Amino acid sequence: MPEQINLYATYISPFSHMVNLALLEAGAKFNRYEVDLTNKPDWFIEQINPVGKVPAITYGGPNVPLDQPSPESVKLAESRVLLEFIADLFPEARLLPEDLVVRAKARFFTEVVQSRLIPAWQGHFAKGQPVEPFVVALEEVQALLPPSGFAVGEWSIADATVAPILARAEVIFELNHPISGWAEGESHKILELLDEPRFARIKQYRHNLAARPAFKASFDKAVVKNGFKGFFDFLIQPRK
Ligand SMILES: N[C@@H](CCC(=O)N[C@@H](CS)C(=O)NCC(=O)O)C(=O)O
């Protein structure tokens, strides 16, 4: 029987959402602490994750208030590591396919999302890079999808990796915050592009991902949009 799981996460963070989704899909019992990235508590960096990033998990140890972590619990971080850990912890939930070839395909899908789609997306909305690498990476992800169903057929942690990104990409294009420095109408063009027939499969996939009860329970578009607005406003405010 798995031990106590405490998830340290931030609602707007896609990496946090990945882990939250896997825990929900696994039917895990867990506690969640919302970490404010604009005012990170010292205890989080000192006692949970020295690099100060969410998501992180404490596993096991005694029952303690989440802002007073026990030295006896195991501290784990990095979304990919956490997703694999959750899949291992709850084998009956089949968060990774049993077939070893399909399992490798799920990991390859995750690799493409982590190494190609995410950097291209972040580069475009946060670092002034062109949109093309994001569009190319989206095509790559789409090309990996089977004709129907999820990344490798049944839902797996590969889907947990991409669902938060696709949902937030839409939110950020709609938000069109000054931090992105996009020209007039640029974000509209990309939203229209995502609606084009060439992206029909990924559009259907996005709908399938969003229809999962675990996704609905962990993602409120209006809250995420508002959260990004507040976070981006914080990032661009002049520092004293
Ligand atoms: N490679 C990490 C990335 C996690 C990450 O970048 N988290 C962001 C939020 S989305 C964060 O905590 N940023 C706070 C900071 O860097 O200070 C993972 O996959 O878990």
PDBQT file of the ligand as one rigid body, heavy atoms in Angstrom, charges set to zero:
ROOT
HETATM    1  N1  LIG A 301      11.986  20.285 -15.305  1.00  0.00    +0.000 N 
HETATM    2  C1  LIG A 301      11.036  20.647 -14.285  1.00  0.00    +0.000 C 
HETATM    3  C2  LIG A 301      10.469  22.008 -14.618  1.00  0.00    +0.000 C 
HETATM    4  C3  LIG A 301       9.596  22.539 -13.508  1.00  0.00    +0.000 C 
HETATM    5  C4  LIG A 301       9.364  24.041 -13.654  1.00  0.00    +0.000 C 
HETATM    6  O1  LIG A 301       9.964  24.718 -14.504  1.00  0.00    +0.000 OA
HETATM    7  N2  LIG A 301       8.502  24.572 -12.811  1.00  0.00    +0.000 N 
HETATM    8  C5  LIG A 301       8.244  25.995 -12.805  1.00  0.00    +0.000 C 
HETATM    9  C6  LIG A 301       6.743  26.260 -12.854  1.00  0.00    +0.000 C 
HETATM   10  S1  LIG A 301       6.013  25.699 -14.355  1.00  0.00    +0.000 SA
HETATM   11  C7  LIG A 301       8.757  26.592 -11.512  1.00  0.00    +0.000 C 
HETATM   12  O2  LIG A 301       8.638  26.014 -10.456  1.00  0.00    +0.000 OA
HETATM   13  N3  LIG A 301       9.322  27.782 -11.587  1.00  0.00    +0.000 N 
HETATM   14  C8  LIG A 301       9.760  28.505 -10.432  1.00  0.00    +0.000 C 
HETATM   15  C9  LIG A 301      11.184  28.916 -10.497  1.00  0.00    +0.000 C 
HETATM   16  O3  LIG A 301      11.882  28.524 -11.464  1.00  0.00    +0.000 OA
HETATM   17  O4  LIG A 301      11.606  29.628  -9.612  1.00  0.00    +0.000 OA
HETATM   18  C10 LIG A 301       9.926  19.582 -14.230  1.00  0.00    +0.000 C 
HETATM   19  O5  LIG A 301       9.707  18.926 -15.256  1.00  0.00    +0.000 OA
HETATM   20  O6  LIG A 301       9.334  19.389 -13.157  1.00  0.00    +0.000 OA
ENDROOT
TORSDOF 0
